[in-house]
Each structure stands twice: as structure tokens, then as C-alpha cells.
Amino acid sequence: METLSFAFGALSMIGLLTVITIVAGAVKVIKHGRQIEDLSRNINERFEFTVQHTYDIEKNMYEAINSQITDAVTQCNSYTDKRIDKFIDSKKLLTEENKK
């Protein structure tokens, strides 16, 4: 009977240690799962922020470049108009001098 009691005691201790190990493992798995979800959420938030920030920079650069191009075209048109006006005025002067 003593051997049987000892065997039951040993088996119950092994069973208890197995249950404790399983519960501790499950707790660790749940804890790591939550950490992975938090990291995933954090990565997604940072990615969205980076994409939005990059889009804003790109938009500002596009607007600046477009503004510079518009200014350059306006200056070219103005310069061309001045040169044409000078040419027309000089033609008028030449024709008036030839009439005299």
C-alpha cells in the first residue's frame, strides 16, 4: 500500500507540474501575442505617418517647382514682349525717318 500511495503521490506531483507548465506556457503565449499585436499596430501607425508625411513633402515640392516654372515662363513672356515692342518701335522710327 505504501508503494501505491507513493506512486499516486509521485504521479499527482508530475500531473500538477505538467498543469502548471501548461498554464505558464499559455500565459506566455497570450502575453507574446499581445506584444506582437501592439508592435504590429505601432508599425502600421508609423508607416501611415511616414506615407502621409512623404505625400505632404512631395506636394510642397510640386507646388514650389510649379511656381518656379510659372514665374520663369512669365519672365520669358515679358522679356519676349519687350523685345518685340522694341523691334516694332524701331521699325516705326525707321519708316518715319525714311518718309522725311
Secondary structure, 3 states (H helix, E strand, C coil): CHHHHHHHHHHHHHHHHHHHHHHHHHHHHHHHHHHHHHHHHHHHHHHHHHHHHHHHHHHHHHHHHHHHHHHHHHHHHHHHHHHHHHHHHHHHHHHHHHHC
